[in-house]
Amino acid sequence: MFKKFSRSIRWRIGNQARGKRFAASPVWPALKSYENRPAKNDLEEFFDRNIDGPGIWKWRHYFDIYDRHFSKFRGAAPTVLEIGVFSGGSLAMWKDYFGPGAKIVGVDIEPACKRYESTDVRIFIGDQADRDFWQGLRREVPKVDIVIDDGGHLPEQQMVSMEEMLPHLAPGGVYLCEDIHSERSSFASMVHGLADTLNNNRNQTAGTDPERRTVVPSTPFQSRIRGIHLYPFVAVIETNELPRTELVSTKHGTKWEPFLS
Ligand SMILES: C[S@@+](CC[C@H](N)C(=O)[O-])C[C@H]1O[C@@H](n2cnc3c(N)ncnc32)[C@H](O)[C@@H]1O
């Protein structure tokens, strides 16, 4: 057992080391820099206009990630929960971006953040690492479309929050965790474990049609999760609108080369 275990760990470390060597190799051509991109999206524009008033504190490259995963919710009155209120500016940014009818929920450990509550913004004071806190919040906020974790940034806080809130997301929802940087982030490592689960094909069924391969998701997680995305310092997990009951590979067409059977 131990031998098998250590071989699988050696295999993983070896492949990860290969990825790191590839990333560090000189094959990557020099291109025009990101700072010279032609257009900013609405979130970045809002951020740049926000030169006084309640503060927003974000890495600039996050605006592109937000827009990529959140734009489908604009004008659709989503419920958006951000962990980490701080000075309230990001809550105003979400309100502006998602438009009328959006419900914004802020979570912070600091009671002073309660002052950012308003008609469309609810604030919950609590510790994101406290499972009882999340249980209470889920009762009060039964539907959440988006979670943005910009709270304490400690891996244990990020892990507990995701364990408590990812299964609670509405179908088609998005879970985004910020500031997972460092190659030794145990949260990032946990996300790699989730990605392995998403890639599991153990339940492949051999049907009667040799041209049709089917994998039945091995866990509710594999059936519920649409995708896992990694960016510099950010992980995004999206859920399916409808759970997948099978993953199917089929061939369509009548003309085929002879070299693959
Ligand atoms: C980086 S700031 C949030 C920035 C804000 N989202 C913005 O964009 O301007 C982090 C916030 O997380 C809060 N925080 C720290 N530890 C926390 C915890 N365990 N649970 C909930 N909030 C926490 C801090 O009080 C702080 O207001």
The ligand as an SDF file (V2000), in Angstrom:
LIG
                    3D

 27 29  0  0  0  0  0  0  0  0999 V2000
   -9.0540   42.7250    1.2780 C   0  0  0  0  0  0  0  0  0  0  0  0
  -10.3300   43.2790    2.3180 S   0  0  0  0  0  0  0  0  0  0  0  0
  -11.7520   43.2300    1.2800 C   0  0  0  0  0  0  0  0  0  0  0  0
  -11.6620   44.1960    0.1880 C   0  0  0  0  0  0  0  0  0  0  0  0
  -12.9570   44.4880   -0.5230 C   0  0  0  0  0  0  0  0  0  0  0  0
  -13.6000   43.3000   -1.0120 N   0  0  0  0  0  0  0  0  0  0  0  0
  -12.6200   45.4080   -1.6690 C   0  0  0  0  0  0  0  0  0  0  0  0
  -12.6320   44.9310   -2.8320 O   0  0  0  0  0  0  0  0  0  0  0  0
  -12.3400   46.5680   -1.4310 O   0  0  0  0  0  0  0  0  0  0  0  0
  -10.5450   41.9090    3.3810 C   0  0  0  0  0  0  0  0  0  0  0  0
  -11.7010   41.9990    4.3530 C   0  0  0  0  0  0  0  0  0  0  0  0
  -11.8910   40.6900    4.8750 O   0  0  0  0  0  0  0  0  0  0  0  0
  -12.2700   40.8000    6.2190 C   0  0  0  0  0  0  0  0  0  0  0  0
  -11.9460   39.5450    6.9290 N   0  0  0  0  0  0  0  0  0  0  0  0
  -10.7450   39.1560    7.4300 C   0  0  0  0  0  0  0  0  0  0  0  0
  -10.8440   37.9580    8.0240 N   0  0  0  0  0  0  0  0  0  0  0  0
  -12.1470   37.5700    7.8870 C   0  0  0  0  0  0  0  0  0  0  0  0
  -12.8690   36.4350    8.3100 C   0  0  0  0  0  0  0  0  0  0  0  0
  -12.2740   35.4400    8.9990 N   0  0  0  0  0  0  0  0  0  0  0  0
  -14.1770   36.3510    8.0140 N   0  0  0  0  0  0  0  0  0  0  0  0
  -14.8030   37.3630    7.3310 C   0  0  0  0  0  0  0  0  0  0  0  0
  -14.1520   38.4770    6.9150 N   0  0  0  0  0  0  0  0  0  0  0  0
  -12.8460   38.5810    7.1870 C   0  0  0  0  0  0  0  0  0  0  0  0
  -11.4950   42.0120    6.7450 C   0  0  0  0  0  0  0  0  0  0  0  0
  -12.1410   42.5470    7.8890 O   0  0  0  0  0  0  0  0  0  0  0  0
  -11.5200   42.9150    5.5330 C   0  0  0  0  0  0  0  0  0  0  0  0
  -12.5630   43.8610    5.6260 O   0  0  0  0  0  0  0  0  0  0  0  0
  1  2  1  0
  2  3  1  0
  2 10  1  0
  3  4  1  0
  4  5  1  0
  5  6  1  0
  5  7  1  0
  7  8  2  0
  7  9  1  0
 10 11  1  0
 11 12  1  0
 11 26  1  0
 12 13  1  0
 13 14  1  0
 13 24  1  0
 14 15  1  0
 14 23  1  0
 15 16  2  0
 16 17  1  0
 17 18  1  0
 17 23  2  0
 18 19  1  0
 18 20  2  0
 20 21  1  0
 21 22  2  0
 22 23  1  0
 24 25  1  0
 24 26  1  0
 26 27  1  0
M  CHG  2   2   1   9  -1
M  END
$$$$
